[in-house]
Amino acid sequence: LQTPLRCVVVRLRNGTLWVHAPLAPTTEFFELVESCADGPNSVAHVVVPTYALEHKVFAKDALRRWPNASLWTAPGQFTFPVSSIPDDYIWGRAVTGVLTDSDEAATTRIPWT
């Protein structure tokens, strides 16, 4: 089984970073991301894009490295076989917002739109 992983980092207009599907928590990965702005405090958002394990397995490590970043997830995280796993156990903190099909349908304001 081959599962190529990709992470996208976007520098927002305000100079902070939006990190989509963080990769393995290596020194090299963190330094590469942080070099896109002004260091670890520049990461403002970590996004877990799908319910697929390979896209969320490293999110908790990334949030530990970037404690001030907000956490955004796709709907349906960990809904099978158990749907009642606490966010603190999975991510190490509460989820800031759940992304929907449209920013107009979102119940939480998406700050980068």
C-alpha positions as CSV (number, residue, x, y, z in Angstrom):
1,L,0.0,0.0,0.0
2,Q,1.5,3.3,-1.1
3,T,0.0,6.5,0.4
4,P,1.8,9.6,-0.9
5,L,1.1,12.5,1.4
6,R,1.1,16.2,0.6
7,C,0.8,19.3,2.7
8,V,-0.1,22.7,1.5
9,V,1.0,25.8,3.3
10,V,-0.5,29.2,2.4
11,R,0.8,32.5,3.6
12,L,-2.3,34.7,4.2
13,R,-2.6,38.4,3.6
14,N,-1.9,39.1,7.3
15,G,1.3,37.1,7.2
16,T,0.1,34.1,9.1
17,L,0.2,30.6,7.8
18,W,-2.6,28.1,6.9
19,V,-1.4,24.5,7.0
20,H,-3.5,21.9,5.2
21,A,-2.9,18.3,6.2
22,P,0.3,18.5,8.2
23,L,3.0,15.9,7.5
24,A,5.2,13.8,9.9
25,P,6.4,15.9,12.8
26,T,10.1,16.1,11.9
27,T,12.4,19.0,12.6
28,E,12.7,19.4,8.8
29,F,9.0,19.6,8.2
30,F,8.4,22.2,11.0
31,E,11.4,24.3,9.9
32,L,10.2,24.3,6.3
33,V,6.7,25.4,7.3
34,E,7.9,28.1,9.7
35,S,10.4,29.5,7.2
36,C,7.4,30.6,5.1
37,A,6.8,33.3,7.7
38,D,8.2,34.5,11.0
39,G,8.6,31.2,12.9
40,P,6.3,28.9,14.9
41,N,4.0,31.7,16.1
42,S,3.0,32.4,12.5
43,V,0.9,29.3,12.1
44,A,-2.7,30.5,12.6
45,H,-4.7,27.6,11.1
46,V,-4.3,23.8,10.9
47,V,-6.8,22.1,8.6
48,V,-7.6,18.4,8.6
49,P,-9.2,18.1,5.2
50,T,-10.9,14.6,5.2
51,Y,-11.8,11.8,7.4
52,A,-9.0,9.6,5.9
53,L,-6.5,8.6,8.5
54,E,-3.4,9.6,6.5
55,H,-4.7,13.2,6.5
56,K,-5.2,13.5,10.2
57,V,-2.6,11.2,11.8
58,F,0.0,14.0,12.3
59,A,-2.5,16.8,13.3
60,K,-2.1,16.4,17.0
61,D,1.7,16.7,16.7
62,A,1.4,19.8,14.6
63,L,-1.0,21.4,17.2
64,R,1.4,20.6,19.9
65,R,4.1,22.5,18.0
66,W,1.8,25.4,17.1
67,P,-0.4,25.8,20.2
68,N,-1.9,29.1,19.1
69,A,-3.2,27.7,15.8
70,S,-6.9,27.1,15.4
71,L,-8.0,23.6,14.3
72,W,-10.4,23.2,11.4
73,T,-11.7,19.8,10.3
74,A,-13.9,18.2,7.7
75,P,-17.2,16.7,8.9
76,G,-17.3,13.1,9.9
77,Q,-14.0,12.7,11.8
78,F,-13.9,9.4,13.6
79,T,-17.5,8.4,12.9
80,F,-16.8,4.7,12.5
81,P,-16.9,2.5,14.5
82,V,-17.2,4.9,17.4
83,S,-18.5,8.5,17.0
84,S,-18.2,9.8,20.5
85,I,-14.4,10.1,21.0
86,P,-13.7,13.4,22.7
87,D,-11.8,16.1,20.7
88,D,-9.3,16.5,23.5
89,Y,-8.3,12.8,23.1
90,I,-8.1,12.9,19.3
91,W,-6.6,16.4,18.7
92,G,-5.4,17.5,22.2
93,R,-7.9,20.3,22.1
94,A,-11.3,21.4,21.0
95,V,-12.0,21.8,17.3
96,T,-12.3,25.5,16.3
97,G,-14.7,24.8,13.4
98,V,-16.0,22.2,11.0
99,L,-15.7,23.0,7.4
100,T,-18.8,22.6,5.2
101,D,-19.5,22.5,1.5
102,S,-19.9,26.2,1.4
103,D,-18.7,29.1,3.5
104,E,-22.3,30.4,3.4
105,A,-23.5,27.3,5.2
106,A,-20.8,27.4,7.9
107,T,-21.9,27.8,11.4
108,T,-18.5,29.2,12.4
109,R,-17.0,32.1,10.5
110,I,-14.1,30.9,8.4
111,P,-11.4,33.6,9.0
112,W,-9.4,33.2,5.8
113,T,-12.3,33.8,3.4
